[in-house]
Amino acid sequence: ISYSEYPGDYIIRVDTERAELSTYIINGLTVTAAVKNNLISLWWNDEDTIFVFQGQHLTLTEVLDYVRHIVPAR
């Protein structure tokens, strides 16, 4: 499991080639999910931060449950 936060102007790169992509609304924000092989990557942003969560050897349901409980410190 990996979780990172980046400044809003940061450019992230997620390997989405031949990945299964989907979007979800979690805690009022649009979250994009990329499922490729045994790696699931989710990313979303608010006004000034980009959030990235990755889980390997987990189900999409498990990863979404983790993300639902992320509350950034302010």
Protein Blocks (a to p, Z undefined) as FASTA:
>chain_A
ZZddddfkbccdddfehpacddddeehiacddddehjbccdddddfkbccddddehiafk
lmmmmmmmpccdZZ
